């Protein structure tokens, strides 16, 4: 039996990817859907200094031109709450229902999407990973990374890209 991992988000391309996987692998395959909630961004400031400290910003040749907040902290365990994981799992469940997949294991996770998808694929010993891709312009491709591209680049498991 083929074990298929379908990486989903809350977009229509995820539903299309799930439909494509089902059309290709059929009822006899085992399906696992994974949705990854992005980690909260770096938080400026800390508990005692909510919005950070303003430090002078100087540019050589221009002098001091203003001030910017410069105290940061990384997200802690409270920021990676079980609520975010549960919401991600519910999104995966919704995509499975919308795509008409039955007997699906849904996984919710937080963190870097590509890393979490690959970790889920290794943990569940899947045979193939199915990812959808979004239409993006040349500038957006230039400045932002593609989860599908990262999964393709880093995966040792075959990856099917659905459009």
Secondary structure, 3 states (H helix, E strand, C coil): CCEEEEEECCCHHHHHHHHHHHHHHCCCCEEEEEEEECCCCCEECECCECCCCEEEEEECCCEEEEEEECCEECCCCCCCCHHHHHHHHHHHHHHHHHHCCCCEEEEEEECCHHHHHHHHHHHCCCCEEEEECCCCCHHHHHHCCCHHHHHHHHCCCEEEEEC
